[in-house]
Amino acid sequence: MECRTIGAAGLAVGAVGLGCMPMSWGYSASQRIGDRSVRTVHAALDAGVRLLDTADMYGPFTNELLVGRALKGRREEAFVSTKCGLLVGDQHIVANGRPGYVRRACDASLRRLQTDVIDLYQLHRADPEVPVEETWGAMAELVTVGKVRSLGLCAVGARAPRRSGEGPFEGTIRQLERIQQVFPVSAVEAELSVWSREALTELLPWCVARGVGLLAAMPLGSGYLTGTLKPGQGFEPEDLRARHPRFTAEVMAANQPVVAGLRRVAERRGATVAQVALAWVLRQGPHVVPVPGAKREQWAVENAGAAGVVLDDRDLAEIDALPAARESWD
């Protein structure tokens, strides 16, 4: 897989990144072990991973602290992406896109990450009470003063509410068209995986036409596409999958043919199921960077190895023919 760079900060594409969120937020609390997480980041860097993706809301704040600790003495090896714009409260999350808040949030992220510059600063969500141009303008000022190298936007999810007759990412594209008039977009982050392909229809073509990178979030289907999760296994109460419509016992069982198909390709290629799922994402184009989460060293190393898995036309056709994933509301 060819690896090249795009965007003002030199975002490496054609390789696999590391999503740091599961190390301190969103998934099983019993698996959050600080020292092991630091070793996982180090193992990823040793395996050639460069993109580390985090956000101030993860924890909140603790994930950035973890990344900062892990990068002591190794900052030059990493392309650091973090996000602003969402505040975590008691049982709720709210958007804040006010320019003053954006500036303060950036300074706080720099302190936690123990760095003097953020490679990619992403707007997690637009604030409905603040014109997105104002928020983006404040972020652009951070580039001008040297605190940030490039800017990105997290896409509104394909299953988010939208206007009648709209495609899944038309709302995101409208936002992108508006902010692109203020300052160039270097990357867009959106869910993309074997069982969530909506970004391929509209969003990826928009990115390719403008030389914008697409960070593929949840490329392993929140762990399901690794083939290691069993229907009915249960999740800890604070684990996001405990309330996700694709992780009920019934729906997990119904989606087993997706994993079985990936496993057939993996056996043929001498790879793991996760590596095949990531290799499929990489084959969607040279602008795509899968960003799988990982909590353990062996998973980070395994994921990085997906860049060396070559899928041929037969493999791709077999994966493309897999049944669509079911939701619990189907």
C-alpha positions as MATLAB code, in Angstrom:
seq = 'MECRTIGAAGLAVGAVGLGCMPMSWGYSASQRIGDRSVRTVHAALDAGVRLLDTADMYGPFTNELLVGRALKGRREEAFVSTKCGLLVGDQHIVANGRPGYVRRACDASLRRLQTDVIDLYQLHRADPEVPVEETWGAMAELVTVGKVRSLGLCAVGARAPRRSGEGPFEGTIRQLERIQQVFPVSAVEAELSVWSREALTELLPWCVARGVGLLAAMPLGSGYLTGTLKPGQGFEPEDLRARHPRFTAEVMAANQPVVAGLRRVAERRGATVAQVALAWVLRQGPHVVPVPGAKREQWAVENAGAAGVVLDDRDLAEIDALPAARESWD';
ca = [
       0.000    0.000    0.000;
       1.468    3.330   -1.098;
       1.824    5.866    1.707;
       1.801    9.574    0.905;
       0.880   12.823    2.602;
      -1.866   15.365    2.055;
      -2.970   18.510    3.834;
      -1.010   21.387    5.307;
       0.407   19.293    8.164;
       1.448   16.286    6.094;
      -1.246   13.781    7.092;
       0.043   10.329    6.163;
      -2.433    8.298    4.133;
      -2.118    4.720    2.956;
      -1.381    3.620    6.524;
      -3.316    2.837    9.707;
      -3.737    5.279   12.593;
      -4.529    4.699   16.264;
      -7.741    5.846   17.919;
      -6.877    6.460   21.566;
     -10.428    6.960   22.869;
     -11.006    3.365   24.126;
      -8.034    3.691   26.481;
      -9.923    6.069   28.747;
     -13.510    6.620   27.606;
     -16.517    4.984   25.998;
     -15.592    1.318   26.445;
     -15.072   -1.104   29.335;
     -13.844    0.758   32.411;
     -12.161   -2.372   33.775;
      -9.831   -2.378   30.760;
      -8.551    1.170   31.279;
      -5.032    0.646   32.566;
      -2.806    3.709   32.233;
       0.592    2.036   32.011;
      -0.670   -0.529   29.522;
      -2.173    2.252   27.425;
       1.173    4.039   27.293;
       2.807    0.790   26.169;
       0.109    0.442   23.510;
       0.902    3.884   22.080;
       4.619    3.043   22.094;
       3.976   -0.297   20.377;
       1.904    1.455   17.704;
       4.686    3.967   17.045;
       7.243    1.160   16.888;
       5.016   -0.604   14.324;
       4.989    2.464   12.075;
       1.738    4.114   13.156;
       1.969    7.904   12.986;
      -1.562    9.270   13.403;
      -2.798    9.368   17.017;
      -6.407   10.502   17.332;
      -7.886   11.855   20.560;
     -10.254   14.599   21.790;
     -10.673   16.785   24.849;
     -14.079   15.227   25.588;
     -12.659   11.705   25.940;
     -12.508   11.183   29.664;
     -13.175   14.079   29.617;
      -9.577   15.326   29.333;
      -7.866   12.139   30.555;
      -7.254   10.775   27.057;
      -5.241   13.817   26.048;
      -3.268   13.542   29.294;
      -2.526    9.918   28.458;
      -1.367   10.749   24.936;
       0.828   13.550   26.273;
       2.435   11.173   28.741;
       2.976    8.507   26.091;
       4.635   10.976   23.710;
       7.272   12.211   26.136;
      10.506   11.948   24.184;
       8.675   10.696   21.068;
       6.604   13.685   19.973;
       8.392   14.002   16.629;
       7.275   10.469   15.692;
       3.557   11.226   15.904;
       0.957   13.146   13.934;
      -1.388   14.278   16.708;
      -5.060   14.921   16.029;
      -7.374   16.201   18.724;
     -10.819   17.800   18.769;
     -12.818   20.564   20.400;
     -16.444   21.664   20.420;
     -18.175   19.172   22.732;
     -18.578   19.466   26.493;
     -19.363   16.417   28.616;
     -21.750   16.998   31.498;
     -23.724   14.788   33.831;
     -25.564   12.397   31.505;
     -25.415   14.805   28.562;
     -23.107   16.238   25.896;
     -23.484   19.758   24.515;
     -21.768   21.639   21.697;
     -19.846   24.859   22.253;
     -18.510   26.637   19.180;
     -17.990   30.105   20.623;
     -14.661   31.561   19.465;
     -13.486   32.373   22.994;
     -14.130   28.810   24.093;
     -12.278   27.405   21.067;
      -9.177   29.423   21.935;
      -9.255   28.339   25.583;
      -9.882   24.718   24.618;
      -6.867   24.701   22.309;
      -4.568   26.097   24.993;
      -5.817   23.479   27.449;
      -5.281   20.662   24.913;
      -1.727   21.855   24.248;
      -0.983   21.696   27.973;
      -2.449   18.230   28.392;
      -0.694   16.898   25.290;
       2.576   18.486   26.445;
       3.256   19.923   23.004;
       3.561   23.353   21.434;
       1.574   22.510   18.310;
      -1.356   20.272   17.318;
      -0.977   18.701   13.875;
      -4.704   18.415   13.144;
      -7.350   20.273   15.164;
     -10.859   19.029   14.477;
     -14.266   20.511   15.186;
     -16.090   17.666   16.902;
     -19.577   19.092   16.269;
     -20.881   22.434   15.052;
     -22.742   24.469   17.667;
     -26.314   25.092   16.426;
     -26.318   28.450   18.237;
     -23.092   29.734   16.619;
     -22.543   30.166   12.877;
     -20.030   27.495   11.923;
     -18.008   30.143   10.062;
     -17.342   31.931   13.371;
     -16.112   28.749   15.033;
     -13.966   27.846   12.036;
     -12.567   31.362   11.887;
     -11.379   31.066   15.481;
      -9.772   27.726   14.642;
      -8.077   29.287   11.609;
      -6.576   31.960   13.882;
      -4.910   29.140   15.825;
      -3.166   28.084   12.615;
      -2.055   31.660   11.976;
      -0.423   31.960   15.406;
       1.275   28.560   15.107;
      -0.654   26.577   17.733;
      -2.259   24.318   15.112;
      -0.981   23.076   11.745;
      -4.216   22.107    9.982;
      -7.963   21.847   10.533;
     -10.508   19.051   10.217;
     -14.195   18.407   10.728;
     -15.934   15.417   12.286;
     -18.868   14.465   10.077;
     -22.378   14.261   11.425;
     -23.177   10.535   11.527;
     -24.964    8.851    8.657;
     -27.785    7.874   11.011;
     -28.241   11.385   12.382;
     -31.545   13.194   11.668;
     -31.604   14.815    8.225;
     -33.947   16.499    5.794;
     -36.376   14.384    3.826;
     -34.791   12.963    0.704;
     -31.232   13.891    1.716;
     -28.251   11.598    1.408;
     -26.596   10.531    4.665;
     -23.811   13.130    4.553;
     -25.423   16.045    2.728;
     -25.627   18.044    5.965;
     -21.919   17.518    6.555;
     -21.101   18.524    2.990;
     -23.083   21.751    3.408;
     -20.991   22.530    6.487;
     -17.807   21.711    4.609;
     -18.721   23.999    1.728;
     -19.323   26.855    4.167;
     -16.144   26.488    6.191;
     -14.007   25.866    3.114;
     -14.704   29.507    2.220;
     -13.077   30.581    5.506;
     -10.028   28.288    5.709;
      -9.032   25.050    3.945;
     -10.235   21.735    5.347;
      -7.400   19.183    5.560;
      -9.360   16.174    6.838;
     -12.854   14.901    7.557;
     -13.511   12.163   10.104;
     -16.483    9.876    9.524;
     -17.530    6.311   10.226;
     -16.448    3.937    7.468;
     -16.212    0.170    7.638;
     -17.361   -3.005    5.927;
     -20.714   -2.669    7.696;
     -21.011    1.154    7.485;
     -20.293    2.198    3.895;
     -22.408    5.336    3.571;
     -19.388    7.657    3.402;
     -18.361    6.130    0.068;
     -21.355    7.563   -1.784;
     -20.998   11.320   -1.230;
     -18.441   12.190    1.386;
     -15.371   10.402    0.035;
     -15.867   11.761   -3.513;
     -16.097   15.282   -2.029;
     -12.800   14.717   -0.198;
     -11.016   13.208   -3.206;
     -12.032   16.098   -5.470;
     -10.447   18.577   -3.038;
      -7.404   16.673   -1.822;
      -8.899   16.256    1.651;
      -8.093   13.240    3.823;
     -10.858   11.008    5.170;
     -10.203    9.590    8.631;
     -12.247    6.385    8.800;
     -13.650    6.192   12.319;
     -14.780    2.854   13.759;
     -13.290    0.855   10.855;
     -13.579   -2.314   12.950;
     -17.229   -1.737   13.823;
     -16.467   -0.943   17.477;
     -14.781   -4.329   17.769;
     -17.408   -6.466   16.060;
     -15.448   -6.803   12.813;
     -12.470   -8.307   14.648;
     -14.432  -11.546   15.019;
     -13.687  -11.675   18.754;
     -17.107  -10.619   20.106;
     -19.790  -13.224   20.766;
     -23.556  -12.655   20.612;
     -24.987  -12.260   24.083;
     -21.623  -11.765   25.777;
     -22.796   -8.534   27.444;
     -20.967   -5.270   28.054;
     -20.146   -3.236   31.124;
     -22.836   -0.614   31.915;
     -20.761    2.406   30.853;
     -19.648    0.750   27.600;
     -21.289    2.562   24.672;
     -21.985   -0.781   23.001;
     -24.354   -1.724   25.827;
     -26.830    0.752   24.269;
     -25.844    0.471   20.604;
     -28.486   -0.987   18.244;
     -25.979   -3.329   16.595;
     -24.867   -4.932   19.848;
     -28.008   -6.604   21.109;
     -27.592  -10.383   21.264;
     -30.141  -10.879   18.477;
     -28.550   -8.424   16.064;
     -24.998   -9.559   16.809;
     -26.093  -13.091   15.907;
     -27.823  -11.879   12.746;
     -24.640  -10.098   11.605;
     -22.371  -13.124   12.007;
     -22.342  -13.740    8.210;
     -20.427  -10.461    7.829;
     -17.670  -11.715   10.116;
     -17.745  -15.174    8.543;
     -17.128  -13.639    5.124;
     -14.187  -11.607    6.399;
     -12.796  -14.725    8.058;
     -12.851  -16.629    4.777;
     -10.794  -13.914    3.108;
      -8.472  -13.720    6.119;
      -7.732  -17.448    5.972;
      -6.930  -17.166    2.285;
      -4.618  -14.209    2.898;
      -2.920  -15.503    6.045;
      -4.188  -12.472    7.943;
      -6.530  -11.809   10.842;
     -10.171  -10.832   10.469;
      -9.370   -7.346   11.783;
      -6.549   -6.892    9.284;
      -8.821   -7.788    6.383;
     -11.493   -5.350    7.605;
      -8.865   -2.588    7.788;
      -7.292   -3.548    4.446;
     -10.738   -3.173    2.847;
     -10.954    0.381    4.217;
      -7.488    1.183    2.887;
      -8.531   -0.084   -0.570;
     -11.299    2.521   -0.747;
      -8.783    5.068   -1.972;
      -5.493    6.811   -1.312;
      -7.165    9.567    0.719;
      -8.475    7.172    3.387;
      -6.838    6.578    6.782;
      -8.512    3.968    9.017;
      -8.293    4.930   12.687;
      -9.095    1.805   14.734;
      -9.183    2.036   18.485;
      -6.982   -0.253   20.548;
      -6.376   -0.782   24.263;
      -3.618   -3.392   24.103;
      -0.211   -3.591   22.482;
      -0.901   -6.710   20.423;
      -4.035   -5.189   18.902;
      -2.243   -1.986   17.934;
       0.544   -3.983   16.266;
      -1.941   -6.302   14.542;
      -3.907   -3.329   13.201;
      -0.769   -1.636   11.893;
       0.016   -4.796    9.945;
      -3.137   -4.351    7.874;
      -1.241   -1.945    5.609;
       0.710   -4.957    4.344;
      -2.365   -7.069    3.524;
      -3.069   -6.951   -0.209;
      -6.642   -7.700   -1.234;
      -7.210   -8.712   -4.853;
     -10.339   -8.263   -6.972;
     -11.744  -11.604   -5.823;
     -11.351  -10.607   -2.173;
     -12.983   -7.230   -2.738;
     -15.873   -8.735   -4.688;
     -16.468  -11.280   -1.939;
     -16.486   -8.590    0.742;
     -18.703   -6.291   -1.300;
     -21.212   -9.140   -1.693;
     -21.583   -9.606    2.068;
     -25.064   -8.838    3.444;
     -25.753   -5.394    4.799;
     -25.489   -5.106    8.562;
     -28.700   -5.187   10.546;
     -29.735   -2.683   13.204;
     -32.011   -3.496   16.124;
     -34.723   -1.310   14.542;
     -34.616   -3.085   11.159;
];
